Amino acid sequence: LTIWIIFAVMGLVAAWFLLKPLQYRVASLTGLTSLAIVALAFANYYVIGTPDASSKKAESVPDINAMVQSLADRLADSPDDLEGWKMLGRSYINLGRFSEASDAFREAVRLENGQNAQTLVDLGESILAASGQTMTPEAVSLFENALKVDGSNPSALFWGGIAAANRGDIDSAADRWERLLSTNPPADIRQIIEQRVAEWRGLEAPQATGIAVDIAVAASVPTDIPGETPVYIIARDPANPSPPIAVTRRQLAELPATVILTDRDSMIPGRALSGFDAVDIVVRLSLAGTPTAASGDWFAEGPAEPNQRIALTIDRQVP
C-alpha cells in the first residue's frame, strides 16, 4: 500500500506546481488547501528520504507542526541535505513562520553557493514576509543576485522591478517587467504589468479587451421591483457555460446604462475574457439576489465578441 501513497502524493504535488502560474507566488498560501499541500509534500519527502521507514509511519501522517519539527530535527543531523532545507523553508512559509523560513532558505543558499536564482528569490520572499512586506536591503540584494544568476527568472524579474521602482529607477523597473511580459504570464496578470510599464515609460496604457453592453429595461418589466434589485452581467463560454468567464453587478435603479466587461471581471485567474473569440452575454435581473437563474427573474441574452458593443433589453422572464 505504501507505494500507492507515494504515487498519490507525488501526483497531487506535481499537479499543484503545474497549476501554479509561472511562479507568481504570494508569501504564504492560506486555508486547508495550503496545509494539505504541505502535509502531502512532507509525506513524500519523509517516505522517500527514509527508505527504512515502516509502512505504518508512511500511512499515518502526523499533524503538520509535528511533521515540520521532525524534518527540522533530521536536518540538525544532516545539515547538507539541500532539498530538506528547501522543503523546511516552504513548510515554514505555509505555516506563517517566516523568520524560520528565512533561516532554512539561508542554509539552502549556502549549500548552493548562491548560484540558484529561485532559492535566492525564496529567501528574499521569506524576508519580505517576515518584515511585513518591507523591501529590506537584504531582500533587494537577493533579488538582484538572482537576476545575475538567471535574468529570465519570473519571480526575480517581478520583485526586481518593484525594488527598482522603489528606489526611483523606473527605467530598470520597466526593463525588468517588459522581460517579465516575455515569459507569457496569464492574461489578467499581463494586463496589470502592461499598465504599470506604460506608467513607468510615460506612455498611454494599452486598452483592455472589453465588451460594451448597452442595457435597457422593457416596459413589460413590472415597475414595482425595488431599485436595489441586483442585475448581473455575465459572459459565458458558449461551449461550456459554467462557470462563467466574467461577471459584474449593477442595480436596477442604475439602468439604462452601458457596462463594460473586461479581464478584470474574470472569475478564474488565467481564464480571461480576452482569451475567447466569442461569448454569450446574459443580463439577469435577479429577484432572488443570486447570479444563477431562478423562476421569476427577468433577463436578456445575446452573442458577442471581444471589443464589440452589444445592446440588450431585459424583456424575458424565467418560467
Disulfide bonds with the S-S distance in Angstrom:
none
